[in-house]
Amino acid sequence: MAIAKRFLVSGRVQGVFFRAFTRDVALREGLTGTVRNLADGRVEAYVEGPDAAVAAFERELRVGPPAARVDEVAASSENPVGARDFRITG
């Protein structure tokens, strides 16, 4: 069953290849969705896919790439919108 989740990631997550890392993890897990930088310094990711794949994605998001420092990950369930691929949107 496909689920959807939105993640807001706080910490040192901009300028450290966090969006590219997020895209790579999503593609490896077979997820669709988006990732973008927010003006307040956080990163927002939205993913759709199987529950187990979304859970694996969230575990990796909480660690991040080597140059990042993840302080907090806020996750919320969403209604799937039928994303067809995974994109860095901003």
HTML snippet that shows the backbone in 3Dmol.js (N, CA, C, O; Angstrom):
<script src="https://3Dmol.org/build/3Dmol-min.js"></script>
<div id="view" style="width:600px;height:400px;position:relative"></div>
<script>
const pdb = `
ATOM      1  N   MET A   1       0.840  -1.188   0.000  1.00  0.00           N
ATOM      2  CA  MET A   1       0.000   0.000   0.000  1.00  0.00           C
ATOM      3  C   MET A   1       0.880   1.244   0.000  1.00  0.00           C
ATOM      4  O   MET A   1       1.813   1.349   0.796  1.00  0.00           O
ATOM      5  N   ALA A   2       0.586   2.178  -0.885  1.00  0.00           N
ATOM      6  CA  ALA A   2       1.362   3.414  -0.972  1.00  0.00           C
ATOM      7  C   ALA A   2       0.882   4.410   0.078  1.00  0.00           C
ATOM      8  O   ALA A   2      -0.315   4.596   0.295  1.00  0.00           O
ATOM      9  N   ILE A   3       1.854   5.038   0.715  1.00  0.00           N
ATOM     10  CA  ILE A   3       1.562   6.101   1.667  1.00  0.00           C
ATOM     11  C   ILE A   3       2.319   7.341   1.225  1.00  0.00           C
ATOM     12  O   ILE A   3       3.159   7.273   0.328  1.00  0.00           O
ATOM     13  N   ALA A   4       2.027   8.468   1.848  1.00  0.00           N
ATOM     14  CA  ALA A   4       2.740   9.711   1.571  1.00  0.00           C
ATOM     15  C   ALA A   4       3.076  10.385   2.889  1.00  0.00           C
ATOM     16  O   ALA A   4       2.289  10.374   3.835  1.00  0.00           O
ATOM     17  N   LYS A   5       4.281  10.981   2.930  1.00  0.00           N
ATOM     18  CA  LYS A   5       4.703  11.722   4.117  1.00  0.00           C
ATOM     19  C   LYS A   5       5.452  12.971   3.700  1.00  0.00           C
ATOM     20  O   LYS A   5       6.131  13.005   2.674  1.00  0.00           O
ATOM     21  N   ARG A   6       5.308  14.004   4.530  1.00  0.00           N
ATOM     22  CA  ARG A   6       6.062  15.243   4.367  1.00  0.00           C
ATOM     23  C   ARG A   6       7.020  15.339   5.548  1.00  0.00           C
ATOM     24  O   ARG A   6       6.645  15.075   6.690  1.00  0.00           O
ATOM     25  N   PHE A   7       8.261  15.721   5.256  1.00  0.00           N
ATOM     26  CA  PHE A   7       9.292  15.852   6.279  1.00  0.00           C
ATOM     27  C   PHE A   7       9.852  17.266   6.263  1.00  0.00           C
ATOM     28  O   PHE A   7      10.144  17.809   5.198  1.00  0.00           O
ATOM     29  N   LEU A   8      10.000  17.856   7.430  1.00  0.00           N
ATOM     30  CA  LEU A   8      10.675  19.138   7.589  1.00  0.00           C
ATOM     31  C   LEU A   8      11.927  18.869   8.410  1.00  0.00           C
ATOM     32  O   LEU A   8      11.852  18.433   9.558  1.00  0.00           O
ATOM     33  N   VAL A   9      13.081  19.136   7.803  1.00  0.00           N
ATOM     34  CA  VAL A   9      14.363  18.794   8.416  1.00  0.00           C
ATOM     35  C   VAL A   9      15.082  20.072   8.825  1.00  0.00           C
ATOM     36  O   VAL A   9      15.292  20.971   8.010  1.00  0.00           O
ATOM     37  N   SER A  10      15.457  20.141  10.102  1.00  0.00           N
ATOM     38  CA  SER A  10      16.143  21.309  10.657  1.00  0.00           C
ATOM     39  C   SER A  10      17.572  20.946  11.025  1.00  0.00           C
ATOM     40  O   SER A  10      17.883  19.785  11.292  1.00  0.00           O
ATOM     41  N   GLY A  11      18.432  21.950  11.035  1.00  0.00           N
ATOM     42  CA  GLY A  11      19.838  21.772  11.393  1.00  0.00           C
ATOM     43  C   GLY A  11      20.700  22.419  10.328  1.00  0.00           C
ATOM     44  O   GLY A  11      20.271  23.367   9.670  1.00  0.00           O
ATOM     45  N   ARG A  12      21.921  21.912  10.153  1.00  0.00           N
ATOM     46  CA  ARG A  12      22.770  22.391   9.051  1.00  0.00           C
ATOM     47  C   ARG A  12      22.444  21.510   7.853  1.00  0.00           C
ATOM     48  O   ARG A  12      23.103  20.499   7.611  1.00  0.00           O
ATOM     49  N   VAL A  13      21.417  21.909   7.107  1.00  0.00           N
ATOM     50  CA  VAL A  13      20.898  21.070   6.025  1.00  0.00           C
ATOM     51  C   VAL A  13      20.862  21.784   4.673  1.00  0.00           C
ATOM     52  O   VAL A  13      20.411  21.208   3.684  1.00  0.00           O
ATOM     53  N   GLN A  14      21.328  23.023   4.623  1.00  0.00           N
ATOM     54  CA  GLN A  14      21.429  23.715   3.342  1.00  0.00           C
ATOM     55  C   GLN A  14      22.900  23.990   3.060  1.00  0.00           C
ATOM     56  O   GLN A  14      23.665  24.326   3.965  1.00  0.00           O
ATOM     57  N   GLY A  15      23.290  23.843   1.789  1.00  0.00           N
ATOM     58  CA  GLY A  15      24.675  24.052   1.394  1.00  0.00           C
ATOM     59  C   GLY A  15      25.572  22.866   1.715  1.00  0.00           C
ATOM     60  O   GLY A  15      26.796  22.998   1.699  1.00  0.00           O
ATOM     61  N   VAL A  16      24.984  21.710   2.006  1.00  0.00           N
ATOM     62  CA  VAL A  16      25.754  20.507   2.365  1.00  0.00           C
ATOM     63  C   VAL A  16      25.304  19.294   1.540  1.00  0.00           C
ATOM     64  O   VAL A  16      25.489  18.152   1.962  1.00  0.00           O
ATOM     65  N   PHE A  17      24.715  19.543   0.367  1.00  0.00           N
ATOM     66  CA  PHE A  17      24.247  18.495  -0.545  1.00  0.00           C
ATOM     67  C   PHE A  17      23.121  17.652   0.042  1.00  0.00           C
ATOM     68  O   PHE A  17      22.964  16.484  -0.313  1.00  0.00           O
ATOM     69  N   PHE A  18      22.333  18.247   0.945  1.00  0.00           N
ATOM     70  CA  PHE A  18      21.240  17.501   1.567  1.00  0.00           C
ATOM     71  C   PHE A  18      20.155  17.147   0.557  1.00  0.00           C
ATOM     72  O   PHE A  18      19.606  16.046   0.602  1.00  0.00           O
ATOM     73  N   ARG A  19      19.840  18.064  -0.353  1.00  0.00           N
ATOM     74  CA  ARG A  19      18.795  17.762  -1.342  1.00  0.00           C
ATOM     75  C   ARG A  19      19.225  16.635  -2.278  1.00  0.00           C
ATOM     76  O   ARG A  19      18.427  15.753  -2.594  1.00  0.00           O
ATOM     77  N   ALA A  20      20.480  16.660  -2.722  1.00  0.00           N
ATOM     78  CA  ALA A  20      20.977  15.594  -3.597  1.00  0.00           C
ATOM     79  C   ALA A  20      20.991  14.259  -2.856  1.00  0.00           C
ATOM     80  O   ALA A  20      20.632  13.228  -3.425  1.00  0.00           O
ATOM     81  N   PHE A  21      21.401  14.275  -1.594  1.00  0.00           N
ATOM     82  CA  PHE A  21      21.380  13.075  -0.760  1.00  0.00           C
ATOM     83  C   PHE A  21      19.955  12.542  -0.653  1.00  0.00           C
ATOM     84  O   PHE A  21      19.720  11.341  -0.792  1.00  0.00           O
ATOM     85  N   THR A  22      19.007  13.445  -0.404  1.00  0.00           N
ATOM     86  CA  THR A  22      17.603  13.060  -0.261  1.00  0.00           C
ATOM     87  C   THR A  22      17.084  12.427  -1.546  1.00  0.00           C
ATOM     88  O   THR A  22      16.405  11.401  -1.510  1.00  0.00           O
ATOM     89  N   ARG A  23      17.407  13.043  -2.684  1.00  0.00           N
ATOM     90  CA  ARG A  23      16.999  12.483  -3.982  1.00  0.00           C
ATOM     91  C   ARG A  23      17.585  11.092  -4.180  1.00  0.00           C
ATOM     92  O   ARG A  23      16.881  10.179  -4.611  1.00  0.00           O
ATOM     93  N   ASP A  24      18.869  10.922  -3.869  1.00  0.00           N
ATOM     94  CA  ASP A  24      19.523   9.628  -4.062  1.00  0.00           C
ATOM     95  C   ASP A  24      18.880   8.544  -3.200  1.00  0.00           C
ATOM     96  O   ASP A  24      18.665   7.425  -3.665  1.00  0.00           O
ATOM     97  N   VAL A  25      18.576   8.873  -1.949  1.00  0.00           N
ATOM     98  CA  VAL A  25      17.927   7.902  -1.055  1.00  0.00           C
ATOM     99  C   VAL A  25      16.535   7.559  -1.583  1.00  0.00           C
ATOM    100  O   VAL A  25      16.152   6.389  -1.620  1.00  0.00           O
ATOM    101  N   ALA A  26      15.781   8.577  -1.991  1.00  0.00           N
ATOM    102  CA  ALA A  26      14.428   8.340  -2.506  1.00  0.00           C
ATOM    103  C   ALA A  26      14.461   7.436  -3.736  1.00  0.00           C
ATOM    104  O   ALA A  26      13.661   6.506  -3.844  1.00  0.00           O
ATOM    105  N   LEU A  27      15.375   7.702  -4.656  1.00  0.00           N
ATOM    106  CA  LEU A  27      15.464   6.881  -5.864  1.00  0.00           C
ATOM    107  C   LEU A  27      15.877   5.455  -5.526  1.00  0.00           C
ATOM    108  O   LEU A  27      15.347   4.504  -6.101  1.00  0.00           O
ATOM    109  N   ARG A  28      16.812   5.299  -4.606  1.00  0.00           N
ATOM    110  CA  ARG A  28      17.245   3.963  -4.198  1.00  0.00           C
ATOM    111  C   ARG A  28      16.094   3.175  -3.575  1.00  0.00           C
ATOM    112  O   ARG A  28      15.998   1.961  -3.759  1.00  0.00           O
ATOM    113  N   GLU A  29      15.224   3.863  -2.838  1.00  0.00           N
ATOM    114  CA  GLU A  29      14.084   3.210  -2.184  1.00  0.00           C
ATOM    115  C   GLU A  29      12.870   3.086  -3.101  1.00  0.00           C
ATOM    116  O   GLU A  29      11.862   2.496  -2.711  1.00  0.00           O
ATOM    117  N   GLY A  30      12.955   3.638  -4.326  1.00  0.00           N
ATOM    118  CA  GLY A  30      11.846   3.547  -5.263  1.00  0.00           C
ATOM    119  C   GLY A  30      10.697   4.492  -4.950  1.00  0.00           C
ATOM    120  O   GLY A  30       9.544   4.205  -5.271  1.00  0.00           O
ATOM    121  N   LEU A  31      11.017   5.628  -4.316  1.00  0.00           N
ATOM    122  CA  LEU A  31       9.990   6.599  -3.928  1.00  0.00           C
ATOM    123  C   LEU A  31       9.862   7.707  -4.960  1.00  0.00           C
ATOM    124  O   LEU A  31      10.788   7.967  -5.728  1.00  0.00           O
ATOM    125  N   THR A  32       8.713   8.351  -4.968  1.00  0.00           N
ATOM    126  CA  THR A  32       8.492   9.529  -5.797  1.00  0.00           C
ATOM    127  C   THR A  32       8.228  10.713  -4.875  1.00  0.00           C
ATOM    128  O   THR A  32       7.910  10.536  -3.700  1.00  0.00           O
ATOM    129  N   GLY A  33       8.365  11.935  -5.425  1.00  0.00           N
ATOM    130  CA  GLY A  33       8.081  13.122  -4.624  1.00  0.00           C
ATOM    131  C   GLY A  33       8.997  14.276  -4.960  1.00  0.00           C
ATOM    132  O   GLY A  33       9.459  14.411  -6.093  1.00  0.00           O
ATOM    133  N   THR A  34       9.258  15.117  -3.956  1.00  0.00           N
ATOM    134  CA  THR A  34      10.051  16.327  -4.151  1.00  0.00           C
ATOM    135  C   THR A  34      10.888  16.625  -2.910  1.00  0.00           C
ATOM    136  O   THR A  34      10.621  16.123  -1.818  1.00  0.00           O
ATOM    137  N   VAL A  35      11.908  17.455  -3.112  1.00  0.00           N
ATOM    138  CA  VAL A  35      12.673  18.012  -1.997  1.00  0.00           C
ATOM    139  C   VAL A  35      13.037  19.444  -2.369  1.00  0.00           C
ATOM    140  O   VAL A  35      13.324  19.739  -3.529  1.00  0.00           O
ATOM    141  N   ARG A  36      13.023  20.332  -1.376  1.00  0.00           N
ATOM    142  CA  ARG A  36      13.357  21.731  -1.641  1.00  0.00           C
ATOM    143  C   ARG A  36      13.895  22.390  -0.378  1.00  0.00           C
ATOM    144  O   ARG A  36      13.601  21.974   0.743  1.00  0.00           O
ATOM    145  N   ASN A  37      14.699  23.440  -0.597  1.00  0.00           N
ATOM    146  CA  ASN A  37      15.138  24.293   0.497  1.00  0.00           C
ATOM    147  C   ASN A  37      14.024  25.264   0.836  1.00  0.00           C
ATOM    148  O   ASN A  37      13.317  25.737  -0.054  1.00  0.00           O
ATOM    149  N   LEU A  38      13.862  25.564   2.108  1.00  0.00           N
ATOM    150  CA  LEU A  38      12.914  26.575   2.556  1.00  0.00           C
ATOM    151  C   LEU A  38      13.677  27.835   2.959  1.00  0.00           C
ATOM    152  O   LEU A  38      14.847  27.767   3.335  1.00  0.00           O
ATOM    153  N   ALA A  39      13.013  28.973   2.879  1.00  0.00           N
ATOM    154  CA  ALA A  39      13.640  30.253   3.203  1.00  0.00           C
ATOM    155  C   ALA A  39      14.121  30.317   4.648  1.00  0.00           C
ATOM    156  O   ALA A  39      15.046  31.070   4.954  1.00  0.00           O
ATOM    157  N   ASP A  40      13.515  29.546   5.535  1.00  0.00           N
ATOM    158  CA  ASP A  40      13.895  29.589   6.957  1.00  0.00           C
ATOM    159  C   ASP A  40      15.079  28.681   7.294  1.00  0.00           C
ATOM    160  O   ASP A  40      15.424  28.538   8.467  1.00  0.00           O
ATOM    161  N   GLY A  41      15.710  28.064   6.284  1.00  0.00           N
ATOM    162  CA  GLY A  41      16.889  27.244   6.510  1.00  0.00           C
ATOM    163  C   GLY A  41      16.618  25.758   6.611  1.00  0.00           C
ATOM    164  O   GLY A  41      17.556  24.962   6.658  1.00  0.00           O
ATOM    165  N   ARG A  42      15.352  25.369   6.646  1.00  0.00           N
ATOM    166  CA  ARG A  42      15.015  23.949   6.695  1.00  0.00           C
ATOM    167  C   ARG A  42      14.939  23.379   5.284  1.00  0.00           C
ATOM    168  O   ARG A  42      14.948  24.112   4.295  1.00  0.00           O
ATOM    169  N   VAL A  43      14.865  22.058   5.219  1.00  0.00           N
ATOM    170  CA  VAL A  43      14.615  21.348   3.965  1.00  0.00           C
ATOM    171  C   VAL A  43      13.290  20.623   4.111  1.00  0.00           C
ATOM    172  O   VAL A  43      13.016  20.009   5.142  1.00  0.00           O
ATOM    173  N   GLU A  44      12.462  20.700   3.062  1.00  0.00           N
ATOM    174  CA  GLU A  44      11.179  20.004   3.042  1.00  0.00           C
ATOM    175  C   GLU A  44      11.243  18.895   2.003  1.00  0.00           C
ATOM    176  O   GLU A  44      11.636  19.124   0.859  1.00  0.00           O
ATOM    177  N   ALA A  45      10.856  17.693   2.409  1.00  0.00           N
ATOM    178  CA  ALA A  45      10.777  16.559   1.484  1.00  0.00           C
ATOM    179  C   ALA A  45       9.373  15.975   1.546  1.00  0.00           C
ATOM    180  O   ALA A  45       8.777  15.867   2.618  1.00  0.00           O
ATOM    181  N   TYR A  46       8.860  15.604   0.391  1.00  0.00           N
ATOM    182  CA  TYR A  46       7.564  14.933   0.283  1.00  0.00           C
ATOM    183  C   TYR A  46       7.815  13.650  -0.493  1.00  0.00           C
ATOM    184  O   TYR A  46       8.380  13.687  -1.586  1.00  0.00           O
ATOM    185  N   VAL A  47       7.398  12.511   0.061  1.00  0.00           N
ATOM    186  CA  VAL A  47       7.607  11.236  -0.628  1.00  0.00           C
ATOM    187  C   VAL A  47       6.339  10.401  -0.635  1.00  0.00           C
ATOM    188  O   VAL A  47       5.495  10.502   0.255  1.00  0.00           O
ATOM    189  N   GLU A  48       6.230   9.570  -1.669  1.00  0.00           N
ATOM    190  CA  GLU A  48       5.153   8.594  -1.800  1.00  0.00           C
ATOM    191  C   GLU A  48       5.769   7.245  -2.119  1.00  0.00           C
ATOM    192  O   GLU A  48       6.741   7.152  -2.868  1.00  0.00           O
ATOM    193  N   GLY A  49       5.193   6.201  -1.540  1.00  0.00           N
ATOM    194  CA  GLY A  49       5.653   4.856  -1.851  1.00  0.00           C
ATOM    195  C   GLY A  49       5.222   3.873  -0.788  1.00  0.00           C
ATOM    196  O   GLY A  49       4.434   4.204   0.099  1.00  0.00           O
ATOM    197  N   PRO A  50       5.745   2.651  -0.880  1.00  0.00           N
ATOM    198  CA  PRO A  50       5.399   1.622   0.103  1.00  0.00           C
ATOM    199  C   PRO A  50       5.841   2.026   1.510  1.00  0.00           C
ATOM    200  O   PRO A  50       6.859   2.697   1.686  1.00  0.00           O
ATOM    201  N   ASP A  51       5.072   1.613   2.492  1.00  0.00           N
ATOM    202  CA  ASP A  51       5.332   1.961   3.887  1.00  0.00           C
ATOM    203  C   ASP A  51       6.765   1.647   4.309  1.00  0.00           C
ATOM    204  O   ASP A  51       7.422   2.483   4.929  1.00  0.00           O
ATOM    205  N   ALA A  52       7.256   0.458   3.981  1.00  0.00           N
ATOM    206  CA  ALA A  52       8.610   0.061   4.387  1.00  0.00           C
ATOM    207  C   ALA A  52       9.668   0.951   3.745  1.00  0.00           C
ATOM    208  O   ALA A  52      10.665   1.285   4.386  1.00  0.00           O
ATOM    209  N   ALA A  53       9.464   1.341   2.484  1.00  0.00           N
ATOM    210  CA  ALA A  53      10.421   2.203   1.793  1.00  0.00           C
ATOM    211  C   ALA A  53      10.417   3.606   2.389  1.00  0.00           C
ATOM    212  O   ALA A  53      11.473   4.222   2.530  1.00  0.00           O
ATOM    213  N   VAL A  54       9.239   4.116   2.741  1.00  0.00           N
ATOM    214  CA  VAL A  54       9.145   5.439   3.368  1.00  0.00           C
ATOM    215  C   VAL A  54       9.822   5.409   4.741  1.00  0.00           C
ATOM    216  O   VAL A  54      10.487   6.372   5.123  1.00  0.00           O
ATOM    217  N   ALA A  55       9.657   4.323   5.476  1.00  0.00           N
ATOM    218  CA  ALA A  55      10.307   4.191   6.786  1.00  0.00           C
ATOM    219  C   ALA A  55      11.827   4.162   6.637  1.00  0.00           C
ATOM    220  O   ALA A  55      12.533   4.789   7.426  1.00  0.00           O
ATOM    221  N   ALA A  56      12.337   3.448   5.641  1.00  0.00           N
ATOM    222  CA  ALA A  56      13.782   3.406   5.395  1.00  0.00           C
ATOM    223  C   ALA A  56      14.295   4.785   4.998  1.00  0.00           C
ATOM    224  O   ALA A  56      15.366   5.201   5.439  1.00  0.00           O
ATOM    225  N   PHE A  57      13.534   5.493   4.167  1.00  0.00           N
ATOM    226  CA  PHE A  57      13.880   6.857   3.767  1.00  0.00           C
ATOM    227  C   PHE A  57      13.982   7.758   4.997  1.00  0.00           C
ATOM    228  O   PHE A  57      14.940   8.519   5.134  1.00  0.00           O
ATOM    229  N   GLU A  58      13.004   7.672   5.882  1.00  0.00           N
ATOM    230  CA  GLU A  58      13.004   8.512   7.084  1.00  0.00           C
ATOM    231  C   GLU A  58      14.222   8.221   7.960  1.00  0.00           C
ATOM    232  O   GLU A  58      14.821   9.148   8.506  1.00  0.00           O
ATOM    233  N   ARG A  59      14.589   6.971   8.100  1.00  0.00           N
ATOM    234  CA  ARG A  59      15.776   6.629   8.909  1.00  0.00           C
ATOM    235  C   ARG A  59      17.022   7.298   8.344  1.00  0.00           C
ATOM    236  O   ARG A  59      17.826   7.847   9.097  1.00  0.00           O
ATOM    237  N   GLU A  60      17.190   7.259   7.023  1.00  0.00           N
ATOM    238  CA  GLU A  60      18.368   7.875   6.403  1.00  0.00           C
ATOM    239  C   GLU A  60      18.304   9.393   6.473  1.00  0.00           C
ATOM    240  O   GLU A  60      19.332  10.051   6.635  1.00  0.00           O
ATOM    241  N   LEU A  61      17.106   9.953   6.352  1.00  0.00           N
ATOM    242  CA  LEU A  61      16.934  11.399   6.438  1.00  0.00           C
ATOM    243  C   LEU A  61      17.379  11.910   7.805  1.00  0.00           C
ATOM    244  O   LEU A  61      17.930  13.006   7.907  1.00  0.00           O
ATOM    245  N   ARG A  62      17.148  11.139   8.837  1.00  0.00           N
ATOM    246  CA  ARG A  62      17.519  11.537  10.202  1.00  0.00           C
ATOM    247  C   ARG A  62      19.033  11.557  10.412  1.00  0.00           C
ATOM    248  O   ARG A  62      19.516  12.154  11.374  1.00  0.00           O
ATOM    249  N   VAL A  63      19.779  10.913   9.526  1.00  0.00           N
ATOM    250  CA  VAL A  63      21.245  10.912   9.592  1.00  0.00           C
ATOM    251  C   VAL A  63      21.809  11.978   8.653  1.00  0.00           C
ATOM    252  O   VAL A  63      22.638  12.790   9.064  1.00  0.00           O
ATOM    253  N   GLY A  64      21.365  11.978   7.396  1.00  0.00           N
ATOM    254  CA  GLY A  64      21.811  12.952   6.413  1.00  0.00           C
ATOM    255  C   GLY A  64      23.181  12.635   5.853  1.00  0.00           C
ATOM    256  O   GLY A  64      23.808  11.652   6.247  1.00  0.00           O
ATOM    257  N   PRO A  65      23.651  13.475   4.924  1.00  0.00           N
ATOM    258  CA  PRO A  65      24.977  13.286   4.339  1.00  0.00           C
ATOM    259  C   PRO A  65      26.066  13.693   5.341  1.00  0.00           C
ATOM    260  O   PRO A  65      25.768  14.324   6.355  1.00  0.00           O
ATOM    261  N   PRO A  66      27.323  13.335   5.058  1.00  0.00           N
ATOM    262  CA  PRO A  66      28.401  13.585   6.022  1.00  0.00           C
ATOM    263  C   PRO A  66      28.551  15.037   6.479  1.00  0.00           C
ATOM    264  O   PRO A  66      28.839  15.270   7.653  1.00  0.00           O
ATOM    265  N   ALA A  67      28.368  16.010   5.603  1.00  0.00           N
ATOM    266  CA  ALA A  67      28.582  17.415   5.976  1.00  0.00           C
ATOM    267  C   ALA A  67      27.397  18.033   6.720  1.00  0.00           C
ATOM    268  O   ALA A  67      27.504  19.146   7.235  1.00  0.00           O
ATOM    269  N   ALA A  68      26.289  17.332   6.779  1.00  0.00           N
ATOM    270  CA  ALA A  68      25.074  17.871   7.413  1.00  0.00           C
ATOM    271  C   ALA A  68      25.056  17.590   8.909  1.00  0.00           C
ATOM    272  O   ALA A  68      25.761  16.718   9.416  1.00  0.00           O
ATOM    273  N   ARG A  69      24.219  18.365   9.596  1.00  0.00           N
ATOM    274  CA  ARG A  69      23.898  18.088  10.997  1.00  0.00           C
ATOM    275  C   ARG A  69      22.380  18.166  11.107  1.00  0.00           C
ATOM    276  O   ARG A  69      21.801  19.245  10.989  1.00  0.00           O
ATOM    277  N   VAL A  70      21.747  17.037  11.329  1.00  0.00           N
ATOM    278  CA  VAL A  70      20.292  16.994  11.436  1.00  0.00           C
ATOM    279  C   VAL A  70      19.921  17.151  12.905  1.00  0.00           C
ATOM    280  O   VAL A  70      20.260  16.307  13.734  1.00  0.00           O
ATOM    281  N   ASP A  71      19.218  18.242  13.220  1.00  0.00           N
ATOM    282  CA  ASP A  71      18.780  18.496  14.595  1.00  0.00           C
ATOM    283  C   ASP A  71      17.382  17.952  14.855  1.00  0.00           C
ATOM    284  O   ASP A  71      17.094  17.456  15.944  1.00  0.00           O
ATOM    285  N   GLU A  72      16.514  18.046  13.848  1.00  0.00           N
ATOM    286  CA  GLU A  72      15.127  17.613  14.034  1.00  0.00           C
ATOM    287  C   GLU A  72      14.517  17.231  12.694  1.00  0.00           C
ATOM    288  O   GLU A  72      14.801  17.853  11.671  1.00  0.00           O
ATOM    289  N   VAL A  73      13.685  16.211  12.712  1.00  0.00           N
ATOM    290  CA  VAL A  73      12.891  15.828  11.544  1.00  0.00           C
ATOM    291  C   VAL A  73      11.446  15.736  11.999  1.00  0.00           C
ATOM    292  O   VAL A  73      11.095  14.877  12.808  1.00  0.00           O
ATOM    293  N   ALA A  74      10.607  16.624  11.476  1.00  0.00           N
ATOM    294  CA  ALA A  74       9.172  16.588  11.761  1.00  0.00           C
ATOM    295  C   ALA A  74       8.497  15.895  10.582  1.00  0.00           C
ATOM    296  O   ALA A  74       8.677  16.303   9.435  1.00  0.00           O
ATOM    297  N   ALA A  75       7.728  14.860  10.857  1.00  0.00           N
ATOM    298  CA  ALA A  75       7.070  14.085   9.806  1.00  0.00           C
ATOM    299  C   ALA A  75       5.563  14.172   9.958  1.00  0.00           C
ATOM    300  O   ALA A  75       5.035  14.128  11.070  1.00  0.00           O
ATOM    301  N   SER A  76       4.875  14.294   8.833  1.00  0.00           N
ATOM    302  CA  SER A  76       3.411  14.294   8.856  1.00  0.00           C
ATOM    303  C   SER A  76       2.893  13.443   7.704  1.00  0.00           C
ATOM    304  O   SER A  76       3.452  13.453   6.607  1.00  0.00           O
ATOM    305  N   SER A  77       1.830  12.715   7.965  1.00  0.00           N
ATOM    306  CA  SER A  77       1.188  11.912   6.926  1.00  0.00           C
ATOM    307  C   SER A  77       0.396  12.827   6.004  1.00  0.00           C
ATOM    308  O   SER A  77      -0.200  13.809   6.446  1.00  0.00           O
ATOM    309  N   GLU A  78       0.398  12.496   4.733  1.00  0.00           N
ATOM    310  CA  GLU A  78      -0.288  13.282   3.711  1.00  0.00           C
ATOM    311  C   GLU A  78      -1.135  12.345   2.854  1.00  0.00           C
ATOM    312  O   GLU A  78      -0.991  11.124   2.926  1.00  0.00           O
ATOM    313  N   ASN A  79      -2.002  12.917   2.058  1.00  0.00           N
ATOM    314  CA  ASN A  79      -2.725  12.148   1.048  1.00  0.00           C
ATOM    315  C   ASN A  79      -1.853  12.067  -0.199  1.00  0.00           C
ATOM    316  O   ASN A  79      -1.375  13.100  -0.667  1.00  0.00           O
ATOM    317  N   PRO A  80      -1.627  10.880  -0.754  1.00  0.00           N
ATOM    318  CA  PRO A  80      -0.821  10.766  -1.971  1.00  0.00           C
ATOM    319  C   PRO A  80      -1.427  11.584  -3.114  1.00  0.00           C
ATOM    320  O   PRO A  80      -2.644  11.625  -3.294  1.00  0.00           O
ATOM    321  N   VAL A  81      -0.542  12.237  -3.884  1.00  0.00           N
ATOM    322  CA  VAL A  81      -0.996  13.045  -5.016  1.00  0.00           C
ATOM    323  C   VAL A  81      -0.667  12.384  -6.353  1.00  0.00           C
ATOM    324  O   VAL A  81      -1.011  12.916  -7.409  1.00  0.00           O
ATOM    325  N   GLY A  82      -0.008  11.233  -6.314  1.00  0.00           N
ATOM    326  CA  GLY A  82       0.328  10.533  -7.552  1.00  0.00           C
ATOM    327  C   GLY A  82       1.584  11.042  -8.222  1.00  0.00           C
ATOM    328  O   GLY A  82       1.644  11.104  -9.450  1.00  0.00           O
ATOM    329  N   ALA A  83       2.592  11.408  -7.444  1.00  0.00           N
ATOM    330  CA  ALA A  83       3.864  11.861  -8.018  1.00  0.00           C
ATOM    331  C   ALA A  83       4.440  10.760  -8.904  1.00  0.00           C
ATOM    332  O   ALA A  83       4.371   9.579  -8.561  1.00  0.00           O
ATOM    333  N   ARG A  84       5.010  11.153 -10.047  1.00  0.00           N
ATOM    334  CA  ARG A  84       5.505  10.174 -11.017  1.00  0.00           C
ATOM    335  C   ARG A  84       7.011   9.945 -10.933  1.00  0.00           C
ATOM    336  O   ARG A  84       7.510   8.920 -11.399  1.00  0.00           O
ATOM    337  N   ASP A  85       7.735  10.891 -10.341  1.00  0.00           N
ATOM    338  CA  ASP A  85       9.183  10.775 -10.230  1.00  0.00           C
ATOM    339  C   ASP A  85       9.630  11.513  -8.973  1.00  0.00           C
ATOM    340  O   ASP A  85       8.796  11.947  -8.178  1.00  0.00           O
ATOM    341  N   PHE A  86      10.936  11.655  -8.790  1.00  0.00           N
ATOM    342  CA  PHE A  86      11.431  12.413  -7.642  1.00  0.00           C
ATOM    343  C   PHE A  86      12.245  13.576  -8.173  1.00  0.00           C
ATOM    344  O   PHE A  86      13.134  13.397  -9.006  1.00  0.00           O
ATOM    345  N   ARG A  87      11.933  14.780  -7.682  1.00  0.00           N
ATOM    346  CA  ARG A  87      12.576  15.990  -8.194  1.00  0.00           C
ATOM    347  C   ARG A  87      13.059  16.898  -7.080  1.00  0.00           C
ATOM    348  O   ARG A  87      12.448  16.996  -6.016  1.00  0.00           O
ATOM    349  N   ILE A  88      14.180  17.564  -7.356  1.00  0.00           N
ATOM    350  CA  ILE A  88      14.621  18.684  -6.531  1.00  0.00           C
ATOM    351  C   ILE A  88      13.926  19.901  -7.121  1.00  0.00           C
ATOM    352  O   ILE A  88      14.146  20.241  -8.284  1.00  0.00           O
ATOM    353  N   THR A  89      13.088  20.559  -6.329  1.00  0.00           N
ATOM    354  CA  THR A  89      12.260  21.641  -6.877  1.00  0.00           C
ATOM    355  C   THR A  89      12.676  23.030  -6.421  1.00  0.00           C
ATOM    356  O   THR A  89      12.119  24.010  -6.915  1.00  0.00           O
ATOM    357  N   GLY A  90      13.586  23.159  -5.543  1.00  0.00           N
ATOM    358  CA  GLY A  90      13.993  24.496  -5.098  1.00  0.00           C
ATOM    359  C   GLY A  90      14.996  24.434  -4.004  1.00  0.00           C
ATOM    360  O   GLY A  90      15.443  25.472  -3.517  1.00  0.00           O
TER     361      GLY A  90
END
`;
const viewer = $3Dmol.createViewer("view");
viewer.addModel(pdb, "pdb");
viewer.setStyle({}, {cartoon: {color: "spectrum"}});
viewer.zoomTo();
viewer.render();
</script>
